[in-house]
């Protein structure tokens, strides 16, 4: 998608054209990522290729109401999700030390990923012009790295239940 911006000032007019990154769609290869987790490890999409599906649930900001409920949902449903044998993460653009503290506060038994540079968030389309923090979107990625579903209407209180149901529906745990 191309956008044009007209710059007017002091009687000088100029037009600049720039390309805006396309938001990934179902059926597209998932953008590669390698992000630091609250567990101190770096988690990369490539680590799971051919081995397991990946669920990447973006949230806006650590220590805020909805985000706390969402991450607590994943923490309390840990056994259910682990039994499905999919890799699952929540992610934000908060600094790694902030997400580590946040993970401890919600008793997360899974890694919360950090993307403070916002490069991965931009590649996933969750951070964009006018949106400095991520959209609350969950990406379902199959073993081959293909996006199979994007949930843009996450129920924060039941986020993990929704993920478990969607993983089963999409047959990602096989």
ABEGO torsion letter per residue (X at the ends): XBBBBBBBBGGBBBBBBBBBBBBBBBGBBBBBBBBBBAAGBBBBAAAABGABBBBBBBBABBGBAAAAAAAAAAAAAAAAAAAAGBBBBBBBABBAAAAAAAAAAAGBABBBBBBAAGAAAAAAGABBBGBABBBBBBBBBBAAGBBABBBABBBAAAAAAAAAAAAAAAGAAX
